[in-house]
Amino acid sequence: VISGAKEFFNVLRCLLEEENMDSCKYGEDIQIIKMNGSKVPPVNLYCDNQIVFVCEKAVLKVRGSQSDDEQVEETSNCDDDA
């Protein structure tokens, strides 16, 4: 479990520190909450033996005139532009 936690931590740090990426790109999408409820930035996580909860930020559904199928199709087409 400890080795898995260290590997996960390294992945988080890589996401925030890569030179080719905006260091704030994932900062708002990743929240690390300690047992007492205080938030810790991912870059400062590995400093003590502390219990933390890692939560993915929920993505809200956009209500509009499109059906769910059309929204999914539109999202999948975004990858073709890259």
HTML snippet that shows the backbone in 3Dmol.js (N, CA, C, O; Angstrom):
<script src="https://3Dmol.org/build/3Dmol-min.js"></script>
<div id="view" style="width:600px;height:400px;position:relative"></div>
<script>
const pdb = `
ATOM      1  N   VAL A   1       0.828  -1.197   0.000  1.00  0.00           N
ATOM      2  CA  VAL A   1       0.000   0.000   0.000  1.00  0.00           C
ATOM      3  C   VAL A   1       0.870   1.256   0.000  1.00  0.00           C
ATOM      4  O   VAL A   1       0.579   2.223  -0.705  1.00  0.00           O
ATOM      5  N   ILE A   2       1.947   1.234   0.803  1.00  0.00           N
ATOM      6  CA  ILE A   2       2.824   2.405   0.869  1.00  0.00           C
ATOM      7  C   ILE A   2       3.489   2.672  -0.477  1.00  0.00           C
ATOM      8  O   ILE A   2       3.560   3.821  -0.912  1.00  0.00           O
ATOM      9  N   SER A   3       3.979   1.623  -1.142  1.00  0.00           N
ATOM     10  CA  SER A   3       4.618   1.836  -2.442  1.00  0.00           C
ATOM     11  C   SER A   3       3.612   2.361  -3.457  1.00  0.00           C
ATOM     12  O   SER A   3       3.961   3.182  -4.306  1.00  0.00           O
ATOM     13  N   GLY A   4       2.358   1.892  -3.379  1.00  0.00           N
ATOM     14  CA  GLY A   4       1.314   2.400  -4.267  1.00  0.00           C
ATOM     15  C   GLY A   4       1.027   3.869  -4.006  1.00  0.00           C
ATOM     16  O   GLY A   4       0.795   4.632  -4.943  1.00  0.00           O
ATOM     17  N   ALA A   5       1.041   4.273  -2.736  1.00  0.00           N
ATOM     18  CA  ALA A   5       0.803   5.676  -2.385  1.00  0.00           C
ATOM     19  C   ALA A   5       1.936   6.559  -2.885  1.00  0.00           C
ATOM     20  O   ALA A   5       1.696   7.659  -3.384  1.00  0.00           O
ATOM     21  N   LYS A   6       3.170   6.081  -2.754  1.00  0.00           N
ATOM     22  CA  LYS A   6       4.312   6.861  -3.234  1.00  0.00           C
ATOM     23  C   LYS A   6       4.262   7.013  -4.752  1.00  0.00           C
ATOM     24  O   LYS A   6       4.559   8.083  -5.283  1.00  0.00           O
ATOM     25  N   GLU A   7       3.889   5.946  -5.444  1.00  0.00           N
ATOM     26  CA  GLU A   7       3.780   6.007  -6.906  1.00  0.00           C
ATOM     27  C   GLU A   7       2.691   6.994  -7.322  1.00  0.00           C
ATOM     28  O   GLU A   7       2.883   7.781  -8.249  1.00  0.00           O
ATOM     29  N   PHE A   8       1.550   6.951  -6.638  1.00  0.00           N
ATOM     30  CA  PHE A   8       0.448   7.867  -6.934  1.00  0.00           C
ATOM     31  C   PHE A   8       0.880   9.315  -6.684  1.00  0.00           C
ATOM     32  O   PHE A   8       0.570  10.204  -7.477  1.00  0.00           O
ATOM     33  N   PHE A   9       1.590   9.543  -5.590  1.00  0.00           N
ATOM     34  CA  PHE A   9       2.085  10.876  -5.279  1.00  0.00           C
ATOM     35  C   PHE A   9       3.020  11.375  -6.379  1.00  0.00           C
ATOM     36  O   PHE A   9       2.945  12.536  -6.781  1.00  0.00           O
ATOM     37  N   ASN A  10       3.896  10.500  -6.863  1.00  0.00           N
ATOM     38  CA  ASN A  10       4.812  10.890  -7.935  1.00  0.00           C
ATOM     39  C   ASN A  10       4.064  11.255  -9.210  1.00  0.00           C
ATOM     40  O   ASN A  10       4.472  12.167  -9.929  1.00  0.00           O
ATOM     41  N   VAL A  11       2.977  10.554  -9.496  1.00  0.00           N
ATOM     42  CA  VAL A  11       2.155  10.886 -10.662  1.00  0.00           C
ATOM     43  C   VAL A  11       1.560  12.278 -10.497  1.00  0.00           C
ATOM     44  O   VAL A  11       1.566  13.070 -11.439  1.00  0.00           O
ATOM     45  N   LEU A  12       1.045  12.583  -9.302  1.00  0.00           N
ATOM     46  CA  LEU A  12       0.477  13.913  -9.060  1.00  0.00           C
ATOM     47  C   LEU A  12       1.530  15.004  -9.242  1.00  0.00           C
ATOM     48  O   LEU A  12       1.262  16.034  -9.862  1.00  0.00           O
ATOM     49  N   ARG A  13       2.711  14.780  -8.709  1.00  0.00           N
ATOM     50  CA  ARG A  13       3.776  15.784  -8.833  1.00  0.00           C
ATOM     51  C   ARG A  13       4.181  15.962 -10.286  1.00  0.00           C
ATOM     52  O   ARG A  13       4.430  17.087 -10.721  1.00  0.00           O
ATOM     53  N   CYS A  14       4.253  14.883 -11.039  1.00  0.00           N
ATOM     54  CA  CYS A  14       4.612  14.990 -12.459  1.00  0.00           C
ATOM     55  C   CYS A  14       3.583  15.815 -13.222  1.00  0.00           C
ATOM     56  O   CYS A  14       3.941  16.609 -14.092  1.00  0.00           O
ATOM     57  N   LEU A  15       2.311  15.630 -12.898  1.00  0.00           N
ATOM     58  CA  LEU A  15       1.263  16.398 -13.568  1.00  0.00           C
ATOM     59  C   LEU A  15       1.422  17.888 -13.300  1.00  0.00           C
ATOM     60  O   LEU A  15       1.131  18.710 -14.169  1.00  0.00           O
ATOM     61  N   LEU A  16       1.878  18.236 -12.112  1.00  0.00           N
ATOM     62  CA  LEU A  16       1.993  19.638 -11.746  1.00  0.00           C
ATOM     63  C   LEU A  16       3.333  20.258 -12.125  1.00  0.00           C
ATOM     64  O   LEU A  16       3.444  21.483 -12.176  1.00  0.00           O
ATOM     65  N   GLU A  17       4.348  19.448 -12.391  1.00  0.00           N
ATOM     66  CA  GLU A  17       5.683  19.993 -12.590  1.00  0.00           C
ATOM     67  C   GLU A  17       6.225  19.866 -14.008  1.00  0.00           C
ATOM     68  O   GLU A  17       7.309  20.378 -14.286  1.00  0.00           O
ATOM     69  N   GLU A  18       5.516  19.208 -14.909  1.00  0.00           N
ATOM     70  CA  GLU A  18       6.027  19.043 -16.266  1.00  0.00           C
ATOM     71  C   GLU A  18       6.250  20.404 -16.910  1.00  0.00           C
ATOM     72  O   GLU A  18       5.396  21.286 -16.817  1.00  0.00           O
ATOM     73  N   GLU A  19       7.393  20.576 -17.561  1.00  0.00           N
ATOM     74  CA  GLU A  19       7.751  21.861 -18.159  1.00  0.00           C
ATOM     75  C   GLU A  19       6.812  22.265 -19.290  1.00  0.00           C
ATOM     76  O   GLU A  19       6.558  23.454 -19.486  1.00  0.00           O
ATOM     77  N   ASN A  20       6.303  21.310 -20.022  1.00  0.00           N
ATOM     78  CA  ASN A  20       5.470  21.618 -21.183  1.00  0.00           C
ATOM     79  C   ASN A  20       4.020  21.898 -20.820  1.00  0.00           C
ATOM     80  O   ASN A  20       3.218  22.234 -21.691  1.00  0.00           O
ATOM     81  N   MET A  21       3.678  21.764 -19.557  1.00  0.00           N
ATOM     82  CA  MET A  21       2.286  21.933 -19.160  1.00  0.00           C
ATOM     83  C   MET A  21       2.150  23.126 -18.228  1.00  0.00           C
ATOM     84  O   MET A  21       3.092  23.474 -17.516  1.00  0.00           O
ATOM     85  N   ASP A  22       1.003  23.738 -18.231  1.00  0.00           N
ATOM     86  CA  ASP A  22       0.699  24.800 -17.281  1.00  0.00           C
ATOM     87  C   ASP A  22       0.602  24.176 -15.901  1.00  0.00           C
ATOM     88  O   ASP A  22      -0.185  23.252 -15.693  1.00  0.00           O
ATOM     89  N   SER A  23       1.388  24.665 -14.959  1.00  0.00           N
ATOM     90  CA  SER A  23       1.428  24.042 -13.638  1.00  0.00           C
ATOM     91  C   SER A  23       0.116  24.184 -12.883  1.00  0.00           C
ATOM     92  O   SER A  23      -0.105  23.478 -11.899  1.00  0.00           O
ATOM     93  N   CYS A  24      -0.750  25.072 -13.318  1.00  0.00           N
ATOM     94  CA  CYS A  24      -2.037  25.244 -12.643  1.00  0.00           C
ATOM     95  C   CYS A  24      -3.152  24.459 -13.322  1.00  0.00           C
ATOM     96  O   CYS A  24      -4.289  24.476 -12.852  1.00  0.00           O
ATOM     97  N   LYS A  25      -2.848  23.778 -14.408  1.00  0.00           N
ATOM     98  CA  LYS A  25      -3.882  23.108 -15.198  1.00  0.00           C
ATOM     99  C   LYS A  25      -4.690  22.125 -14.364  1.00  0.00           C
ATOM    100  O   LYS A  25      -5.916  22.088 -14.464  1.00  0.00           O
ATOM    101  N   TYR A  26      -4.008  21.324 -13.537  1.00  0.00           N
ATOM    102  CA  TYR A  26      -4.700  20.319 -12.739  1.00  0.00           C
ATOM    103  C   TYR A  26      -4.890  20.757 -11.293  1.00  0.00           C
ATOM    104  O   TYR A  26      -5.510  20.040 -10.509  1.00  0.00           O
ATOM    105  N   GLY A  27      -4.372  21.907 -10.935  1.00  0.00           N
ATOM    106  CA  GLY A  27      -4.421  22.350  -9.546  1.00  0.00           C
ATOM    107  C   GLY A  27      -5.828  22.440  -8.983  1.00  0.00           C
ATOM    108  O   GLY A  27      -6.041  22.108  -7.817  1.00  0.00           O
ATOM    109  N   GLU A  28      -6.786  22.876  -9.772  1.00  0.00           N
ATOM    110  CA  GLU A  28      -8.155  22.999  -9.294  1.00  0.00           C
ATOM    111  C   GLU A  28      -8.934  21.697  -9.438  1.00  0.00           C
ATOM    112  O   GLU A  28     -10.001  21.553  -8.840  1.00  0.00           O
ATOM    113  N   ASP A  29      -8.425  20.749 -10.216  1.00  0.00           N
ATOM    114  CA  ASP A  29      -9.123  19.489 -10.429  1.00  0.00           C
ATOM    115  C   ASP A  29      -8.763  18.437  -9.399  1.00  0.00           C
ATOM    116  O   ASP A  29      -9.458  17.429  -9.274  1.00  0.00           O
ATOM    117  N   ILE A  30      -7.683  18.657  -8.659  1.00  0.00           N
ATOM    118  CA  ILE A  30      -7.243  17.684  -7.667  1.00  0.00           C
ATOM    119  C   ILE A  30      -7.291  18.340  -6.301  1.00  0.00           C
ATOM    120  O   ILE A  30      -6.655  19.371  -6.083  1.00  0.00           O
ATOM    121  N   GLN A  31      -8.035  17.754  -5.386  1.00  0.00           N
ATOM    122  CA  GLN A  31      -8.081  18.233  -4.017  1.00  0.00           C
ATOM    123  C   GLN A  31      -7.613  17.115  -3.114  1.00  0.00           C
ATOM    124  O   GLN A  31      -8.081  15.983  -3.229  1.00  0.00           O
ATOM    125  N   ILE A  32      -6.699  17.421  -2.223  1.00  0.00           N
ATOM    126  CA  ILE A  32      -6.235  16.448  -1.248  1.00  0.00           C
ATOM    127  C   ILE A  32      -6.642  16.983   0.113  1.00  0.00           C
ATOM    128  O   ILE A  32      -6.212  18.064   0.514  1.00  0.00           O
ATOM    129  N   ILE A  33      -7.463  16.237   0.817  1.00  0.00           N
ATOM    130  CA  ILE A  33      -8.011  16.691   2.085  1.00  0.00           C
ATOM    131  C   ILE A  33      -7.500  15.798   3.197  1.00  0.00           C
ATOM    132  O   ILE A  33      -7.679  14.581   3.150  1.00  0.00           O
ATOM    133  N   LYS A  34      -6.864  16.394   4.200  1.00  0.00           N
ATOM    134  CA  LYS A  34      -6.352  15.643   5.335  1.00  0.00           C
ATOM    135  C   LYS A  34      -7.509  15.217   6.233  1.00  0.00           C
ATOM    136  O   LYS A  34      -8.634  15.695   6.085  1.00  0.00           O
ATOM    137  N   MET A  35      -7.221  14.326   7.152  1.00  0.00           N
ATOM    138  CA  MET A  35      -8.238  13.783   8.047  1.00  0.00           C
ATOM    139  C   MET A  35      -8.973  14.884   8.815  1.00  0.00           C
ATOM    140  O   MET A  35     -10.174  14.763   9.055  1.00  0.00           O
ATOM    141  N   ASN A  36      -8.275  15.950   9.202  1.00  0.00           N
ATOM    142  CA  ASN A  36      -8.921  17.019   9.971  1.00  0.00           C
ATOM    143  C   ASN A  36      -9.690  18.002   9.094  1.00  0.00           C
ATOM    144  O   ASN A  36     -10.265  18.963   9.605  1.00  0.00           O
ATOM    145  N   GLY A  37      -9.710  17.775   7.785  1.00  0.00           N
ATOM    146  CA  GLY A  37     -10.502  18.596   6.880  1.00  0.00           C
ATOM    147  C   GLY A  37      -9.744  19.704   6.178  1.00  0.00           C
ATOM    148  O   GLY A  37     -10.308  20.364   5.305  1.00  0.00           O
ATOM    149  N   SER A  38      -8.471  19.936   6.530  1.00  0.00           N
ATOM    150  CA  SER A  38      -7.718  20.991   5.853  1.00  0.00           C
ATOM    151  C   SER A  38      -7.208  20.488   4.507  1.00  0.00           C
ATOM    152  O   SER A  38      -6.866  19.315   4.363  1.00  0.00           O
ATOM    153  N   LYS A  39      -7.160  21.384   3.523  1.00  0.00           N
ATOM    154  CA  LYS A  39      -6.723  21.020   2.174  1.00  0.00           C
ATOM    155  C   LYS A  39      -5.212  21.173   2.059  1.00  0.00           C
ATOM    156  O   LYS A  39      -4.624  22.079   2.648  1.00  0.00           O
ATOM    157  N   VAL A  40      -4.588  20.275   1.292  1.00  0.00           N
ATOM    158  CA  VAL A  40      -3.143  20.283   1.091  1.00  0.00           C
ATOM    159  C   VAL A  40      -2.875  20.282  -0.409  1.00  0.00           C
ATOM    160  O   VAL A  40      -3.418  19.432  -1.114  1.00  0.00           O
ATOM    161  N   PRO A  41      -2.053  21.210  -0.928  1.00  0.00           N
ATOM    162  CA  PRO A  41      -1.698  21.148  -2.347  1.00  0.00           C
ATOM    163  C   PRO A  41      -0.938  19.860  -2.646  1.00  0.00           C
ATOM    164  O   PRO A  41      -0.169  19.400  -1.802  1.00  0.00           O
ATOM    165  N   PRO A  42      -1.130  19.262  -3.828  1.00  0.00           N
ATOM    166  CA  PRO A  42      -0.445  18.003  -4.151  1.00  0.00           C
ATOM    167  C   PRO A  42       1.070  18.080  -4.029  1.00  0.00           C
ATOM    168  O   PRO A  42       1.698  17.077  -3.691  1.00  0.00           O
ATOM    169  N   VAL A  43       1.679  19.231  -4.292  1.00  0.00           N
ATOM    170  CA  VAL A  43       3.137  19.320  -4.216  1.00  0.00           C
ATOM    171  C   VAL A  43       3.648  19.268  -2.786  1.00  0.00           C
ATOM    172  O   VAL A  43       4.828  18.990  -2.575  1.00  0.00           O
ATOM    173  N   ASN A  44       2.798  19.525  -1.795  1.00  0.00           N
ATOM    174  CA  ASN A  44       3.212  19.510  -0.394  1.00  0.00           C
ATOM    175  C   ASN A  44       2.716  18.284   0.352  1.00  0.00           C
ATOM    176  O   ASN A  44       2.811  18.232   1.578  1.00  0.00           O
ATOM    177  N   LEU A  45       2.197  17.311  -0.351  1.00  0.00           N
ATOM    178  CA  LEU A  45       1.559  16.166   0.291  1.00  0.00           C
ATOM    179  C   LEU A  45       2.527  15.293   1.067  1.00  0.00           C
ATOM    180  O   LEU A  45       2.225  14.888   2.190  1.00  0.00           O
ATOM    181  N   TYR A  46       3.673  14.998   0.500  1.00  0.00           N
ATOM    182  CA  TYR A  46       4.553  13.996   1.088  1.00  0.00           C
ATOM    183  C   TYR A  46       5.518  14.647   2.071  1.00  0.00           C
ATOM    184  O   TYR A  46       6.715  14.735   1.798  1.00  0.00           O
ATOM    185  N   CYS A  47       5.013  15.101   3.204  1.00  0.00           N
ATOM    186  CA  CYS A  47       5.875  15.739   4.189  1.00  0.00           C
ATOM    187  C   CYS A  47       5.774  15.063   5.550  1.00  0.00           C
ATOM    188  O   CYS A  47       6.714  15.174   6.338  1.00  0.00           O
ATOM    189  N   ASP A  48       4.716  14.389   5.861  1.00  0.00           N
ATOM    190  CA  ASP A  48       4.516  13.713   7.139  1.00  0.00           C
ATOM    191  C   ASP A  48       3.775  12.414   6.910  1.00  0.00           C
ATOM    192  O   ASP A  48       3.278  12.139   5.818  1.00  0.00           O
ATOM    193  N   ASN A  49       3.715  11.630   7.960  1.00  0.00           N
ATOM    194  CA  ASN A  49       2.886  10.430   7.934  1.00  0.00           C
ATOM    195  C   ASN A  49       1.471  10.875   8.280  1.00  0.00           C
ATOM    196  O   ASN A  49       1.103  10.918   9.453  1.00  0.00           O
ATOM    197  N   GLN A  50       0.686  11.201   7.278  1.00  0.00           N
ATOM    198  CA  GLN A  50      -0.642  11.748   7.508  1.00  0.00           C
ATOM    199  C   GLN A  50      -1.678  11.013   6.668  1.00  0.00           C
ATOM    200  O   GLN A  50      -1.390  10.541   5.568  1.00  0.00           O
ATOM    201  N   ILE A  51      -2.869  10.928   7.199  1.00  0.00           N
ATOM    202  CA  ILE A  51      -3.980  10.306   6.477  1.00  0.00           C
ATOM    203  C   ILE A  51      -4.622  11.377   5.609  1.00  0.00           C
ATOM    204  O   ILE A  51      -4.946  12.463   6.089  1.00  0.00           O
ATOM    205  N   VAL A  52      -4.806  11.067   4.327  1.00  0.00           N
ATOM    206  CA  VAL A  52      -5.415  12.025   3.411  1.00  0.00           C
ATOM    207  C   VAL A  52      -6.492  11.337   2.582  1.00  0.00           C
ATOM    208  O   VAL A  52      -6.488  10.116   2.421  1.00  0.00           O
ATOM    209  N   PHE A  53      -7.400  12.131   2.068  1.00  0.00           N
ATOM    210  CA  PHE A  53      -8.399  11.665   1.118  1.00  0.00           C
ATOM    211  C   PHE A  53      -8.139  12.394  -0.195  1.00  0.00           C
ATOM    212  O   PHE A  53      -8.021  13.619  -0.208  1.00  0.00           O
ATOM    213  N   VAL A  54      -8.050  11.664  -1.283  1.00  0.00           N
ATOM    214  CA  VAL A  54      -7.840  12.265  -2.595  1.00  0.00           C
ATOM    215  C   VAL A  54      -9.159  12.162  -3.342  1.00  0.00           C
ATOM    216  O   VAL A  54      -9.689  11.069  -3.542  1.00  0.00           O
ATOM    217  N   CYS A  55      -9.686  13.316  -3.754  1.00  0.00           N
ATOM    218  CA  CYS A  55     -11.008  13.350  -4.376  1.00  0.00           C
ATOM    219  C   CYS A  55     -10.917  13.988  -5.755  1.00  0.00           C
ATOM    220  O   CYS A  55     -10.228  14.991  -5.945  1.00  0.00           O
ATOM    221  N   GLU A  56     -11.614  13.400  -6.703  1.00  0.00           N
ATOM    222  CA  GLU A  56     -11.705  13.993  -8.032  1.00  0.00           C
ATOM    223  C   GLU A  56     -12.814  15.028  -8.009  1.00  0.00           C
ATOM    224  O   GLU A  56     -13.893  14.776  -7.472  1.00  0.00           O
ATOM    225  N   LYS A  57     -12.557  16.179  -8.582  1.00  0.00           N
ATOM    226  CA  LYS A  57     -13.558  17.232  -8.630  1.00  0.00           C
ATOM    227  C   LYS A  57     -14.709  16.785  -9.527  1.00  0.00           C
ATOM    228  O   LYS A  57     -14.489  16.330 -10.649  1.00  0.00           O
ATOM    229  N   ALA A  58     -15.921  16.915  -9.032  1.00  0.00           N
ATOM    230  CA  ALA A  58     -17.091  16.491  -9.797  1.00  0.00           C
ATOM    231  C   ALA A  58     -17.299  17.421 -10.988  1.00  0.00           C
ATOM    232  O   ALA A  58     -17.143  18.637 -10.877  1.00  0.00           O
ATOM    233  N   VAL A  59     -17.652  16.836 -12.120  1.00  0.00           N
ATOM    234  CA  VAL A  59     -17.949  17.610 -13.320  1.00  0.00           C
ATOM    235  C   VAL A  59     -19.459  17.720 -13.425  1.00  0.00           C
ATOM    236  O   VAL A  59     -20.166  16.715 -13.504  1.00  0.00           O
ATOM    237  N   LEU A  60     -19.938  18.945 -13.425  1.00  0.00           N
ATOM    238  CA  LEU A  60     -21.378  19.168 -13.496  1.00  0.00           C
ATOM    239  C   LEU A  60     -21.876  18.979 -14.918  1.00  0.00           C
ATOM    240  O   LEU A  60     -21.205  19.357 -15.878  1.00  0.00           O
ATOM    241  N   LYS A  61     -23.054  18.393 -15.042  1.00  0.00           N
ATOM    242  CA  LYS A  61     -23.667  18.256 -16.360  1.00  0.00           C
ATOM    243  C   LYS A  61     -24.224  19.609 -16.783  1.00  0.00           C
ATOM    244  O   LYS A  61     -24.821  20.329 -15.982  1.00  0.00           O
ATOM    245  N   VAL A  62     -24.020  19.939 -18.044  1.00  0.00           N
ATOM    246  CA  VAL A  62     -24.534  21.186 -18.586  1.00  0.00           C
ATOM    247  C   VAL A  62     -25.910  20.905 -19.161  1.00  0.00           C
ATOM    248  O   VAL A  62     -26.087  20.017 -19.995  1.00  0.00           O
ATOM    249  N   ARG A  63     -26.866  21.673 -18.705  1.00  0.00           N
ATOM    250  CA  ARG A  63     -28.221  21.494 -19.231  1.00  0.00           C
ATOM    251  C   ARG A  63     -28.393  22.403 -20.435  1.00  0.00           C
ATOM    252  O   ARG A  63     -28.070  23.590 -20.395  1.00  0.00           O
ATOM    253  N   GLY A  64     -28.898  21.829 -21.483  1.00  0.00           N
ATOM    254  CA  GLY A  64     -29.102  22.609 -22.702  1.00  0.00           C
ATOM    255  C   GLY A  64     -30.084  21.909 -23.597  1.00  0.00           C
ATOM    256  O   GLY A  64     -30.826  21.030 -23.158  1.00  0.00           O
ATOM    257  N   SER A  65     -30.090  22.291 -24.836  1.00  0.00           N
ATOM    258  CA  SER A  65     -31.038  21.715 -25.783  1.00  0.00           C
ATOM    259  C   SER A  65     -30.552  20.393 -26.355  1.00  0.00           C
ATOM    260  O   SER A  65     -31.333  19.669 -26.972  1.00  0.00           O
ATOM    261  N   GLN A  66     -29.264  20.059 -26.163  1.00  0.00           N
ATOM    262  CA  GLN A  66     -28.735  18.823 -26.725  1.00  0.00           C
ATOM    263  C   GLN A  66     -29.075  17.646 -25.817  1.00  0.00           C
ATOM    264  O   GLN A  66     -29.173  17.785 -24.598  1.00  0.00           O
ATOM    265  N   SER A  67     -29.250  16.498 -26.435  1.00  0.00           N
ATOM    266  CA  SER A  67     -29.460  15.283 -25.653  1.00  0.00           C
ATOM    267  C   SER A  67     -28.119  14.792 -25.132  1.00  0.00           C
ATOM    268  O   SER A  67     -27.075  15.262 -25.583  1.00  0.00           O
ATOM    269  N   ASP A  68     -28.128  13.842 -24.178  1.00  0.00           N
ATOM    270  CA  ASP A  68     -26.896  13.282 -23.625  1.00  0.00           C
ATOM    271  C   ASP A  68     -26.047  12.633 -24.709  1.00  0.00           C
ATOM    272  O   ASP A  68     -24.820  12.730 -24.673  1.00  0.00           O
ATOM    273  N   ASP A  69     -26.694  11.961 -25.691  1.00  0.00           N
ATOM    274  CA  ASP A  69     -25.953  11.311 -26.770  1.00  0.00           C
ATOM    275  C   ASP A  69     -25.185  12.331 -27.608  1.00  0.00           C
ATOM    276  O   ASP A  69     -24.039  12.090 -27.989  1.00  0.00           O
ATOM    277  N   GLU A  70     -25.819  13.473 -27.895  1.00  0.00           N
ATOM    278  CA  GLU A  70     -25.155  14.500 -28.683  1.00  0.00           C
ATOM    279  C   GLU A  70     -23.979  15.098 -27.921  1.00  0.00           C
ATOM    280  O   GLU A  70     -22.945  15.402 -28.516  1.00  0.00           O
ATOM    281  N   GLN A  71     -24.131  15.271 -26.603  1.00  0.00           N
ATOM    282  CA  GLN A  71     -23.044  15.826 -25.801  1.00  0.00           C
ATOM    283  C   GLN A  71     -21.858  14.878 -25.770  1.00  0.00           C
ATOM    284  O   GLN A  71     -20.714  15.321 -25.873  1.00  0.00           O
ATOM    285  N   VAL A  72     -22.108  13.584 -25.632  1.00  0.00           N
ATOM    286  CA  VAL A  72     -21.031  12.602 -25.610  1.00  0.00           C
ATOM    287  C   VAL A  72     -20.314  12.583 -26.949  1.00  0.00           C
ATOM    288  O   VAL A  72     -19.085  12.542 -27.000  1.00  0.00           O
ATOM    289  N   GLU A  73     -21.080  12.614 -28.035  1.00  0.00           N
ATOM    290  CA  GLU A  73     -20.481  12.611 -29.366  1.00  0.00           C
ATOM    291  C   GLU A  73     -19.625  13.855 -29.567  1.00  0.00           C
ATOM    292  O   GLU A  73     -18.530  13.771 -30.124  1.00  0.00           O
ATOM    293  N   GLU A  74     -20.112  15.005 -29.120  1.00  0.00           N
ATOM    294  CA  GLU A  74     -19.363  16.240 -29.268  1.00  0.00           C
ATOM    295  C   GLU A  74     -18.069  16.185 -28.458  1.00  0.00           C
ATOM    296  O   GLU A  74     -17.032  16.657 -28.924  1.00  0.00           O
ATOM    297  N   THR A  75     -18.114  15.626 -27.276  1.00  0.00           N
ATOM    298  CA  THR A  75     -16.926  15.504 -26.433  1.00  0.00           C
ATOM    299  C   THR A  75     -15.906  14.580 -27.071  1.00  0.00           C
ATOM    300  O   THR A  75     -14.710  14.873 -27.052  1.00  0.00           O
ATOM    301  N   SER A  76     -16.364  13.459 -27.641  1.00  0.00           N
ATOM    302  CA  SER A  76     -15.429  12.514 -28.244  1.00  0.00           C
ATOM    303  C   SER A  76     -14.769  13.095 -29.490  1.00  0.00           C
ATOM    304  O   SER A  76     -13.652  12.700 -29.827  1.00  0.00           O
ATOM    305  N   ASN A  77     -15.429  14.021 -30.182  1.00  0.00           N
ATOM    306  CA  ASN A  77     -14.845  14.637 -31.362  1.00  0.00           C
ATOM    307  C   ASN A  77     -13.756  15.642 -31.017  1.00  0.00           C
ATOM    308  O   ASN A  77     -12.944  15.981 -31.877  1.00  0.00           O
ATOM    309  N   CYS A  78     -13.718  16.124 -29.785  1.00  0.00           N
ATOM    310  CA  CYS A  78     -12.687  17.084 -29.373  1.00  0.00           C
ATOM    311  C   CYS A  78     -11.298  16.477 -29.478  1.00  0.00           C
ATOM    312  O   CYS A  78     -10.335  17.193 -29.755  1.00  0.00           O
ATOM    313  N   ASP A  79     -11.174  15.180 -29.264  1.00  0.00           N
ATOM    314  CA  ASP A  79      -9.878  14.515 -29.335  1.00  0.00           C
ATOM    315  C   ASP A  79      -9.325  14.502 -30.754  1.00  0.00           C
ATOM    316  O   ASP A  79      -8.111  14.430 -30.944  1.00  0.00           O
ATOM    317  N   ASP A  80     -10.201  14.572 -31.750  1.00  0.00           N
ATOM    318  CA  ASP A  80      -9.763  14.539 -33.140  1.00  0.00           C
ATOM    319  C   ASP A  80      -9.048  15.827 -33.537  1.00  0.00           C
ATOM    320  O   ASP A  80      -8.248  15.826 -34.472  1.00  0.00           O
ATOM    321  N   ASP A  81      -9.332  16.936 -32.829  1.00  0.00           N
ATOM    322  CA  ASP A  81      -8.725  18.223 -33.152  1.00  0.00           C
ATOM    323  C   ASP A  81      -7.268  18.295 -32.739  1.00  0.00           C
ATOM    324  O   ASP A  81      -6.512  19.086 -33.303  1.00  0.00           O
ATOM    325  N   ALA A  82      -6.850  17.485 -31.762  1.00  0.00           N
ATOM    326  CA  ALA A  82      -5.478  17.573 -31.233  1.00  0.00           C
ATOM    327  C   ALA A  82      -4.468  16.983 -32.181  1.00  0.00           C
ATOM    328  O   ALA A  82      -3.273  16.978 -31.887  1.00  0.00           O
TER     329      ALA A  82
END
`;
const viewer = $3Dmol.createViewer("view");
viewer.addModel(pdb, "pdb");
viewer.setStyle({}, {cartoon: {color: "spectrum"}});
viewer.zoomTo();
viewer.render();
</script>
